[in-house]
């Protein structure tokens, strides 16, 4: 199946090189140079995935992302950013982006992240149609997750609803609550929380999480996972609530109520 990509990048050499590489990889590419053109193309072309530079003249990538999300457009968005600070990356996630790549980047990393976003979109559509509720972090795939219910109070209903502590996660509708409060989560945040909840009480190492969520291990030097966990904590472990997401230094992360 051929997937369509909307590429918005104001740097002409980067845009040209990415357009050529994506085309050779088998994508149908629409390439534009600024945010206004990106919004117009997104409305006109309805691409399968959007590759969006943050720094563009006029309307920047963050604003494009915010507009599309405000319109309830759920097309997966991969941000390209030259900003390396965690706060800058979080700004992209807060705008509604699903993932990001920091410049300079290897084109193979861009391909890997695009494949992961498209797989998750396809899996989500299949779940909505089939009602299986089997997410990317299904317990039987997570290596050592068998028996998690005995280790911790996590319940997985036949409907695809996962409950752990005061969390309730509805896989088919892709909605989550902590107590009575519904959580506003991006696609990646939802899938990360669902993975941790399905394996509540079990420490998942970095490579397992990368494989289940992104389908690719970006290596020990990547801060991608730490950024997402930190941002997810800001939404789940708010002041006044007992922390649920814990770091096991040198290993990975676990969801449990201490």
N, C-alpha and C positions, 0 to 999 in steps of 0.2 A: 504494500500500500504506500502510495506517495503522499507525503505530508507537505503542507504549505507553511512557509515561514515568512513572517513580516519582519524585516530587518530595518531598524532605525538607527543610523549612525552618521554623525555629521562629519567625521574625519574620512575624507574620500579614500585615501589608501586603505584604511582599515575596512571601510564599507565594501570596496571593490574586492579586496582579498577574501573577506568573509562570504560575499555573494558567490564568488567563484568556487570557494571550498564547499559551501553548502550545496551548490548546484551539482558539483562532482559527486557529492555524497548522496545525491538522489532527491534532494528537496526541491520543491517549487518555491522560488524566492521572489518576493516583492521587496525591493530595497528603496528606502527613502532617506532624506538628509536632515529632517527636522521633526519636531513634535507635532506641528500642525499637519504635515503630510502623513505622519504616523497615525494620527486619529482618523483622518479621512480614509486612509488605506484599511485601517482596522474595521471601520464601518462598512466599507465597500467590499473588501476581499473576504472577511470572516476567516482569517488564517487559523491553522491548527495550533500554532505557537508563535509567540512574539519575542524577538531578540531586541532589547531596548537599551540604548546608551543613556546613561544618566545625564551627562552634561551635553545639552544641545541648545542652540539659540532659540529665542522665543519661548515656546513651551518646552520645558525640559522633560526628561524621562520620568521623573517622579510625578510630575503633573499629569502626564499622559496616563500613567498607571492609575492615579487617583480618579481621573475622569472615567476611565473604562470600568473600574470597580464600582463607582457611583452609579453607572448605567447597568450594573449587575452583569457585566461582561466577565465571564469566568475563564476566558482564554488564558492558558498558562503563560506566564511572563518570566523570561530570564533576563536579568539586568546586567549590563556591562558597565563597570565603574572603575575609574582610576583612583578612587578614594579608598584608602586602606584602613582607615580608622573604624573600629567597631560601631561607633555611633552613626557613621555614614552608611554602613551596611544595614543597620537596624532601620534607618530612615527608609530605605528601599523596601524592606519587609513590611514596615508600617504602612507604606503606600499601597501595599497589596501584591507586591512581587512574590513569585514562588521560589525563586532562587537567584543567585548572582554569581558572576565571574569577575575577578579583579584583573585589570590590565597591569602589565602585559600578560597575556594568557596563551596557552597552547591550544591550537584549534581542536585537538582531540578531546581536551577537557570540555570545550563548548559542545562538541558532538555528544559526549557522554551525558552531560546535563540535559541536553535537549531530548535525548532518548529516554532518560529517566522521567522527565516531565510528560512526555507523550505516552509512555507506558502507564503512568499513574492515571492520566486522563482516560485512556482506554479501559483500564481496570475499573475506574469509577463509573464509567458509562455502562459497563457490563453488569456491575453490581446494581445500578439503578434499574436496569432492564430485567435482570434475573432474580434480584432480591436475595442473593446468597449471603450478603453481608461479609464476604471474605475479603478483608482488606489486605494491604501489602505487608502487614505485620501479623498475619494469622499465626496462631500459637503453634501449629504443627510445623511452621517453617523456621521458627526463631531459635533453633539450636538449643536444646536443654530446657525448653519452656514447658515440657510435659510435666504435669503435676503442680503447675503454678497456683492452681486454686487451693491446693493443700497448704502451700507456703504462705498464702496471703488471701485476704478476702476479696477475690476478684471473681465476678460472675459474668459469663458470656451466654446470653440468651440465644435461642434458635433464630430470633429475628435479626441478629447481628448487633444487638445492643450490648455494650460492655459496661460493667459497673465495678468500680474500685474505690474504696473509701467513700467519699461523697461526690465522686465523679460519675457522670453518666454520659456515655458516648454512643451515639446512634450512627453506626457505620453507613447504612443505606442512605440516610438523609444528610450525612456528613455534618451533624450538629453535635455540640457537646455542652454539658452543664457542669458547674461545680455548685452543689447545693441547688438553690433556686436560680442562680445566676448563669445565664447563657454566655458562653465564651465566644468571642469574635476571633476566629482563627483563619489564617491563610491555609491553602491546601497542604503545604509542607508541615506547618504547625499541627494541623489536625492529624496527619498521618503519623507524625512523631509521637504525639500524645496517645494516639490509639495503639501504637506499637508498645509503648511503655505500659499502658494500662492492661493490654492483653497479656503481658508478661510481668504483672505486678509482683514485687517481691524478689524478682530475679534480676541480677546485674547483667545488663547487655553491654558487651564491649563495643568499642568504637567501630571496628570493622563490620560487626554484625549490623549495627544501626545504619552505617553507610550503605551496606549492601541491600537492606530491606527498604530503605527510603529512597536512596538515589540510584541504586543498582550499580554503584561504582565506588570503590574505596579510594578517596583522594589522598591517603597517606597520612603519616603522623604529623607532618608539618601543617596540615590544613586546619584552619580555625572555623571552618564552615559549621561543623556540628556544634561547637561551643557557642557560636553566635545564636543559632536557632534555639538551643536549650535555654540560653539566657533570656531570650525574648519570650519563649514559652512560659518561663517562670514568672515573668512580669505579668502575664495574663492569668495564670493558674494559681500561683502562690502569692496572692495579694496580701497586704497587711491585714492581720486579724484572722487569717486562715492558717492552719497548720501546714507547714511545707510538705509537699508530696514528691517533688522531683529532686533527687539527691545525686551528687557526684561521688563516684568511687574513684579516688585519685589513682591515675595510672591504669585504670581498667575501662570505665565507662560510666553508665548512668542506670539508675533504678528508680522506679516509682513505688514508694511505700509511705505509710503514715507512721512516723516515729513517735 
